[in-house]
Structures are given as structure tokens and as C-alpha cells.
Amino acid sequence: MGKKLPFDPERDIPDLSGKVILVTGGNAGLGKESILQLAKHNPQTIYMGARSAEKATEAIKSIRETVPKANIKFLEIDLSSLKSVQNAAKTFTAEIDRLDILLNNAGLMGVPPGLTVDGYEIQFGTNHMGSALLTKLLLPTLERTTRLPGADVRIVNLSSELFKYGPKGGLLLSQNKTPLANISGTARYGQSKLANLYFAQGLAKRYPNIKSTAIHPGVVRTGITNNTVNKYPYLAWILNILLALVLTTVEKGAVPQLFAATANSKDVKSGSFYFPGVREFVGNALMDNEKLADELWEYTERELMEHGY
């Protein structure tokens, strides 16, 4: 780990006046907490990416109980569907011509083997391919924003330390159009989180005017961890006890991504991976595999092109 970088959202998030922010998975958990904290600092608009209009409306109402004047808009998006991602990007770019912070927060964890509607292993397809397409479609807007006075454009990708528990070799690109039922759910999730990390590195390498990072929020009790409990109802009581002992709060879990999105630019290094604390994660051979990261970038570009994007 690198040195600790103290960051208190209440104190250290700067004034965000005039800035436009998009947070996927914004109706619950880390996404909702991030929107709440960002809304306190006067951004022009925050788009809450979510699948359900009803749940997003409830979340926006809840946030406005703390920040009454928060300008939050619902953006319908399902990252497991490339068509839904395309529609969301079209809606966004039709409404507004700048984007200062893209927080790729949404994701799946602990789900049974399966495929997305586009035929990808469900966690890889949702956590990586969906977020990658959204980012790609919004890059023209992000790049245009970098040319505005005082611009400080950021992309934050929610990864996880569990990238280390992915399949042997890190990525199974040639097999990702199968459910990968022959490996564990942890390995499938780990692969998707490694992809999120590599994607952040790829963006930093190819788009130097945009600060792109990945973060690990810690082990946080959110809706996706509830999938694990629900999967084993006969063990729910002991799982809940164990999870209560090791899980951190949503408030603490959101700090690394709030740091990456808003901290002083000199303190945030593009292409880096930040852990709770806030600390930069360094010295892992898998994380630093530029060859594999480039292979993922090329695979992703090729796959999205084949789907017409």
C-alpha cells in the first residue's frame, strides 16, 4: 500500500458548481451514498443511473430529505443490456453537452452462472462490457468537457480487491461467451473486477486529458452482498453474523470513489487503484500486467464493434 491520503467528504469535496455528474447504480448502496455526498457541494446536475424508475424516485426523494435543492435526474440504464446502455447514452447526450465526473459504480456480485442478453458471462458482461460501452459512448462528451475553462474531468471505475481471486491467468477472454459454470462465482466476479481495473488503466493510457482511476471500496454491506446471503437461506443467520463482523459501512465504503472523483487533482494519480484509507494499491504483478490489459482493451473494442458500437 502507498501512503494514506486523508479525505473527509464533508470537508474535502470542493464546490462542484457547474459540474455534471453521472453515477450508475445510483439508487442504492455506494452509488446512492456517493450521490448524497456529491449533492451537498452544489453540482449543476447529477444523473442517477438505475434500472428501476420507481426505486430511483424513492432514492432521489430520500436524498432530498438531506439536500432539498439537489438537482438529481433519473437515467434508465441496465448494464447487462448493451442496447439499454446505448439508449441511456443517447438520452444523456441529447439533454446535456458536458460531463465532468463519470462514476461507473453499478455491478453484480454473487449471482448464479448465466449470460447477458448479448451473450456474455453475466458478471463480466454487466460489470465490464456494459460499463465499457457507456464510457465509450460518453467519451466525446467527456473529451469536450476537458476543453472547457477550469476543467477537471474524472472517470472512476468500481473494482475490488477480489480481482486477485479471478481465474488462473487473470482473464478468460476466449470463454466469456459461456456461463463459465466450471469455475466459482468468486472467480467469475474476480475476473470482472480485474477487467474494471484494466479498463481504468487503459483509459488513463489512451486519454491523458481525463483522470481515470479504479477503486476498492472495502467489503461493504450492500444489495450485492445480500445475494450471497439469499443464495444460502439455511445459513443466513450465521452468514449475517459473519458479515456484520467483517463488513464496513456504506458511508466508509463510498470514500475511495468520492476521493477519486473530487480530491485535489495533484493527489489523484490517473491509472491508479485506491483502497479504503485512502491508500494507493501498488506492487501486484497481475495488476501491473500491461500486456493483459491491452489484450482486454482490444477484445472489448472488437466485441463492441461487432455489436455495432
PyMOL commands that set and color helices and strands:
alter all, ss='L'
color gray80, all
select helices_A, chain A and resi 9-12+29-39+53-64+82-95+122-146+161-165+173-175+185-206+223-231+233-246+250-253+255-262+265-267+290-306
alter helices_A, ss='H'
color red, helices_A
select strands_A, chain A and resi 20-24+45-50+72-76+101-104+154-158+211-215+273-275+279-280
alter strands_A, ss='S'
color yellow, strands_A
deselect
rebuild
show_as cartoon
